[in-house]
Amino acid sequence: MSGSDRRGKGHWADVAVASHRALRHFDDFIHPLLKQAGLGNMAVSNVIFLLSLDKGPKRVVDLIRDENIAGSNVSYAIASLVDCELAVRESDPKDKRVRVVTLTERGQNLAASIRRATSGDAGQIGAALKGVTHFENHCSTGMRRLAHAG
């Protein structure tokens, strides 16, 4: 898995494959924590969604934008977290038309448990996040190019 061909040209597709594999390993890694919390069947996508909420309440519209997730998928993820008593959905006090999602104490505890179990060297984590950001930017730029070309 060099990430490049004979001409020294790299392929972002290799990053996608490695990212998907890493996510499966992450799922395996956190499964005992989920099982201990009585959530052994929770999808890793919902765990990722839970972790995106552990910094404080978020408006649903912001989740859709920030996490680059389709609105219907956000609705399903929120419903799953609410059903598991990990989050609550309420009206935004500033604008009653807008919904806000907040982790419950149970959700906060689970998120904290996952973060503790996955803590590591800040330099390595920073480098990994930088690489993921490069990949995201490449994909976003490519999508814009394709949209303008079509």
For each residue, the residues with C-beta under 8 A, 3 or more apart:
1: 14 18
2:
3: 10 11 14 15
4: 7 8 9 10 11
5: 8 9 11
6:
7: 4
8: 4 5
9: 4 5
10: 3 4 14
11: 3 4 5 14 15
12: 15 16 135 138 139
13: 16 17
14: 1 3 10 11 17 18
15: 3 11 12 18 19 131 135
16: 12 13 19 20 135
17: 13 14 20 21
18: 1 14 15 21 22
19: 15 16 22 23 132 135
20: 16 17 23 24
21: 17 18 24 25
22: 18 19 25 26
23: 19 20 26 27 44
24: 20 21 27 28 44
25: 21 22 28 29
26: 22 23 29 30 44 118
27: 23 24 30 31 44 47
28: 24 25 31
29: 25 26 117 118
30: 26 27 33 34 44 47 114 117 118
31: 27 28 34 35 40
32: 35 36
33: 30 36 37 110 113 114 117
34: 30 31 37 39 40 42 47 110
35: 31 32 38 39 40
36: 32 33
37: 33 34 106 110 113
38: 35
39: 34 35 42 84 110
40: 31 34 35
41:
42: 34 39 46 47 80 84
43: 46 47 80
44: 23 24 26 27 30 47 48
45: 48 49 77
46: 42 43 49 50 77 80 81
47: 27 30 34 42 43 44 50 51 114
48: 44 45 51 52
49: 45 46 52 53 63 67 69 74 77 78 81
50: 46 47 53 54 81 86 87 103 107 110 111
51: 47 48 54 111 114 115
52: 48 49 58 63 66 67
53: 49 50 56 57 58 63 81 87 101 102 103 107 111
54: 50 51 103 107 108 111 112 115
55:
56: 53 102
57: 53 100 101 102
58: 52 53 62 63 66 100 101
59: 62 63 92 98 99 100 101
60: 63 64 74 78 89 98 99 100 101
61: 64 65 98
62: 58 59 65 66
63: 49 52 53 58 59 60 66 67 69 74 101
64: 60 61 67 69 70 71 74
65: 61 62 68
66: 52 58 62 63
67: 49 52 63 64 74
68: 65
69: 49 63 64 73 74 77
70: 64 73 74
71: 64 74 75
72: 75 76
73: 69 70 76 77
74: 49 60 63 64 67 69 70 71 77 78
75: 71 72 78 79
76: 72 73 79 80
77: 45 46 49 69 73 74 80 81
78: 49 60 74 75 81 82 87 89 101
79: 75 76 82 83
80: 42 43 46 76 77 83 84
81: 46 49 50 53 77 78 84 86 87 101 103 107
82: 78 79 85 86 87 88 89
83: 79 80
84: 39 42 80 81
85: 82 104 106 107
86: 50 81 82 103 104 106 107 110
87: 50 53 78 81 82 101 102 103 104 107
88: 82 101 102 104
89: 60 78 82 99 100 101
90: 99 100 102
91: 96 97 98 99 100
92: 59 95 96 97 98 99 100
93:
94: 98
95: 92 98
96: 91 92
97: 91 92
98: 59 60 61 91 92 94 95
99: 59 60 89 90 91 92
100: 57 58 59 60 89 90 91 92
101: 53 57 58 59 60 63 78 81 87 88 89
102: 53 56 57 87 88 90
103: 50 53 54 81 86 87 107 108 111
104: 85 86 87 88 107 108
105: 108 109
106: 37 85 86 109 110
107: 50 53 54 81 85 86 87 103 104 110 111
108: 54 103 104 105 111 112
109: 105 106 112 113
110: 33 34 37 39 50 86 106 107 113 114
111: 50 51 53 54 103 107 108 114 115
112: 54 108 109 115 116
113: 33 37 109 110 116 117
114: 30 33 47 51 110 111 117 118
115: 51 54 111 112 118 119
116: 112 113 119
117: 29 30 33 113 114
118: 26 29 30 114 115
119: 115 116
120: 124 125
121: 124 125
122: 125 126
123: 126 127
124: 120 121 127 128
125: 120 121 122 128 129
126: 122 123 129 130
127: 123 124 130 131
128: 124 125 131 132
129: 125 126 132 133
130: 126 127 133 134
131: 15 127 128 134 135
132: 19 128 129 135 136
133: 129 130 136 137
134: 130 131 137 138
135: 12 15 16 19 131 132 138 139
136: 132 133 139 140
137: 133 134 140 141
138: 12 134 135 141 142
139: 12 135 136 142 143
140: 136 137 143 144
141: 137 138 144 145
142: 138 139 145 146
143: 139 140 146 147
144: 140 141 147 148
145: 141 142 148 149
146: 142 143 149 150
147: 143 144 150
148: 144 145
149: 145 146
150: 146 147
